[in-house]
Amino acid sequence: MGPVRELLTPRLVLIPWDQRFKEDFVRLSGDEHVMKFIGSGVWSRDYALQRHELALEQWAHRGFGMRAITERAGGAFLGLVSLGDGQSAGFATPALEIGWWVDPQAWGRGIATEAAAAVRDEAFTQAGASSLTACFNSANVQSERIMAKLGMSFSGDVTDRYGQPARMYALTRAAWAAAFSGP
Ligand SMILES: CC(C)(COP(=O)(O)OP(=O)(O)OC[C@H]1O[C@@H](n2cnc3c(N)ncnc32)[C@H](O)[C@@H]1OP(=O)(O)O)[C@@H](O)C(=O)NCCC(=O)NCCS
């Protein structure tokens, strides 16, 4: 495992999860607009703090995980992209799952797509994924569009980590290599 690095995209710096993002995480996870399509609904402060600690632990143990999306110009916190163990039934293992939340004030600017594309590539080049998955509530059309733009395709109906029905999209390493890592 190499040194933990920030990822740079044209507009964004994606920073490994850190104590400084705790209050932003409590705020986003408590926002009904952000959590509308998340199976859990809004999170309490206590639950958000538990998940914050888990995100820090995952980085320490795995060398990848949740990243803050921040703006290169000015450094504002815009949201997060997560990368963790995913549902693997039917996929080459290890399967990693990607997810994204953006601050409602920054929606509609392509922020989630730009951040998620960088983490998709990290999953295959740095984190050892054999496949990448993502799940969404079928009404979350923005997320389905992002998955399609990431090169992912529909793979089946599943139950998410909160027990809610969800649709899964996936990208195999072979499909990623063919589409994104060639000359
Ligand atoms: C989903 C979310 C991350 C999108 O963030 P964003 O930065 O606004 O997303 P982007 O701008 O990168 O892309 C959204 C895409 O959806 C499209 N879109 C937006 N509204 C749409 C609609 N009603 N129908 C179809 N497509 C729509 C956009 O046009 C864009 O695609 P395009 O670039 O091809 O035009 C943001 O809305 C969010 O944080 N939602 C709450 C958390 C959440 O649901 N996370 C995902 C859980 S699976």
The ligand as an SDF file (V2000), in Angstrom:
LIG
                    3D

 48 50  0  0  0  0  0  0  0  0999 V2000
  -26.9910   12.3400   -7.0870 C   0  0  0  0  0  0  0  0  0  0  0  0
  -26.1060   13.5670   -6.8530 C   0  0  0  0  0  0  0  0  0  0  0  0
  -24.7960   13.1380   -6.1970 C   0  0  0  0  0  0  0  0  0  0  0  0
  -25.8140   14.2180   -8.2010 C   0  0  0  0  0  0  0  0  0  0  0  0
  -24.8260   15.2400   -8.0300 O   0  0  0  0  0  0  0  0  0  0  0  0
  -24.4940   16.2720   -9.1960 P   0  0  0  0  0  0  0  0  0  0  0  0
  -23.1150   16.7970   -8.9430 O   0  0  0  0  0  0  0  0  0  0  0  0
  -25.5990   17.2440   -9.3290 O   0  0  0  0  0  0  0  0  0  0  0  0
  -24.4840   15.2730  -10.4740 O   0  0  0  0  0  0  0  0  0  0  0  0
  -23.8940   15.5610  -11.9310 P   0  0  0  0  0  0  0  0  0  0  0  0
  -24.1540   17.0150  -12.2530 O   0  0  0  0  0  0  0  0  0  0  0  0
  -22.4960   15.0640  -12.0150 O   0  0  0  0  0  0  0  0  0  0  0  0
  -24.7560   14.5910  -12.8560 O   0  0  0  0  0  0  0  0  0  0  0  0
  -26.1370   14.4490  -12.7440 C   0  0  0  0  0  0  0  0  0  0  0  0
  -26.6700   13.9270  -14.0710 C   0  0  0  0  0  0  0  0  0  0  0  0
  -28.0340   13.6140  -13.8940 O   0  0  0  0  0  0  0  0  0  0  0  0
  -28.7750   14.3350  -14.8740 C   0  0  0  0  0  0  0  0  0  0  0  0
  -30.0670   14.6470  -14.3270 N   0  0  0  0  0  0  0  0  0  0  0  0
  -30.3770   15.5910  -13.4120 C   0  0  0  0  0  0  0  0  0  0  0  0
  -31.7010   15.5880  -13.1920 N   0  0  0  0  0  0  0  0  0  0  0  0
  -32.2110   14.6200  -13.9730 C   0  0  0  0  0  0  0  0  0  0  0  0
  -33.5200   14.1350  -14.2030 C   0  0  0  0  0  0  0  0  0  0  0  0
  -34.5680   14.6240  -13.5390 N   0  0  0  0  0  0  0  0  0  0  0  0
  -33.6830   13.1140  -15.0660 N   0  0  0  0  0  0  0  0  0  0  0  0
  -32.6350   12.5920  -15.7330 C   0  0  0  0  0  0  0  0  0  0  0  0
  -31.3470   13.0090  -15.5550 N   0  0  0  0  0  0  0  0  0  0  0  0
  -31.1650   14.0160  -14.6900 C   0  0  0  0  0  0  0  0  0  0  0  0
  -27.9540   15.5500  -15.1450 C   0  0  0  0  0  0  0  0  0  0  0  0
  -28.3280   16.1540  -16.3770 O   0  0  0  0  0  0  0  0  0  0  0  0
  -26.5730   14.9680  -15.1760 C   0  0  0  0  0  0  0  0  0  0  0  0
  -26.2970   14.2630  -16.3720 O   0  0  0  0  0  0  0  0  0  0  0  0
  -25.6000   14.9920  -17.6400 P   0  0  0  0  0  0  0  0  0  0  0  0
  -24.2510   15.4770  -17.1830 O   0  0  0  0  0  0  0  0  0  0  0  0
  -25.5000   13.9310  -18.6660 O   0  0  0  0  0  0  0  0  0  0  0  0
  -26.4700   16.1500  -18.0260 O   0  0  0  0  0  0  0  0  0  0  0  0
  -26.7910   14.6100   -5.9390 C   0  0  0  0  0  0  0  0  0  0  0  0
  -28.0460   14.9030   -6.4810 O   0  0  0  0  0  0  0  0  0  0  0  0
  -26.9320   14.1170   -4.5200 C   0  0  0  0  0  0  0  0  0  0  0  0
  -26.0520   14.3100   -3.6990 O   0  0  0  0  0  0  0  0  0  0  0  0
  -28.0680   13.4810   -4.1900 N   0  0  0  0  0  0  0  0  0  0  0  0
  -28.3020   13.0090   -2.8370 C   0  0  0  0  0  0  0  0  0  0  0  0
  -27.4270   11.8390   -2.4540 C   0  0  0  0  0  0  0  0  0  0  0  0
  -27.6320   10.6390   -3.3400 C   0  0  0  0  0  0  0  0  0  0  0  0
  -28.7560   10.3180   -3.7050 O   0  0  0  0  0  0  0  0  0  0  0  0
  -26.5320    9.9680   -3.6550 N   0  0  0  0  0  0  0  0  0  0  0  0
  -26.5390    8.8110   -4.5340 C   0  0  0  0  0  0  0  0  0  0  0  0
  -27.0450    7.5960   -3.8830 C   0  0  0  0  0  0  0  0  0  0  0  0
  -27.0780    6.2390   -5.0680 S   0  0  0  0  0  0  0  0  0  0  0  0
  1  2  1  0
  2  3  1  0
  2  4  1  0
  2 36  1  0
  4  5  1  0
  5  6  1  0
  6  7  2  0
  6  8  1  0
  6  9  1  0
  9 10  1  0
 10 11  2  0
 10 12  1  0
 10 13  1  0
 13 14  1  0
 14 15  1  0
 15 16  1  0
 15 30  1  0
 16 17  1  0
 17 18  1  0
 17 28  1  0
 18 19  1  0
 18 27  1  0
 19 20  2  0
 20 21  1  0
 21 22  1  0
 21 27  2  0
 22 23  1  0
 22 24  2  0
 24 25  1  0
 25 26  2  0
 26 27  1  0
 28 29  1  0
 28 30  1  0
 30 31  1  0
 31 32  1  0
 32 33  2  0
 32 34  1  0
 32 35  1  0
 36 37  1  0
 36 38  1  0
 38 39  2  0
 38 40  1  0
 40 41  1  0
 41 42  1  0
 42 43  1  0
 43 44  2  0
 43 45  1  0
 45 46  1  0
 46 47  1  0
 47 48  1  0
M  END
$$$$
